[in-house]
Amino acid sequence: MLSARSWKLERYAKQVKEWTHTVATPQRPITLSILNDHKLVISQDTSKILESLMLWESATWIKGVRKGAAILLMIKSPLNDSIRKVRFKFLPDNESSAENQAIECATCLCAYFKFEKEYTKEAFSQFQQQPLQATGKKLLVSDMSKMMLNGDVTELLGELYSKTVFPKEQIRHMLTLCLSDPHFPGFVVEVEKLLKQMNSQSSSTQRGSQ
């Protein structure tokens, strides 16, 4: 991974229903990186990805709050109305304090999405009610797998899901790399098998509930 900037973290936490925490150790440090391809990655010991967010056009679905040496991100799902929270606290380095590290990171992230001065219930509620785009559709993973197999994603999902945040030149580059990899056809076959398996499991569950 080509990192434009990176910071060491003391801890990382995420909330879906409950908070789960990951604490850095000397043996397993946690690093937040903003990559040259405009992706935010939080990794532990370079072997485990804790968080991966594409920052292109993220202003409509991510908001941030910095307090002291910690940053809270509110991340909106395009599949439903849910918002998950991610929180991370920075470590100091030899040149600056943990708070200065957080300020530096927040300054970089401000180029992509807005930071609120403080976290309030009003700000959270306003962000939650703000539409990504009008689609009126809430989807499960099983719905997505079925549509991918049927090839009707654009027709059924509308503009929100038929657009990508990846720049076209990056897509071209990624596609070229994939097609030049001799193992890529086998990967495609395995993905199709898994999509069919997920679709079959979903159909069986629906029949069982009737």
PyMOL commands that set and color helices and strands:
alter all, ss='L'
color gray80, all
select helices_A, chain A and resi 58-60+98-109+121-129+141-150+153-157+159-162+168-180+184-209
alter helices_A, ss='H'
color red, helices_A
select strands_A, chain A and resi 3-15+19-23+30-35+39-44+48-54+62-67+70-76+83-90+115-116
alter strands_A, ss='S'
color yellow, strands_A
deselect
rebuild
show_as cartoon
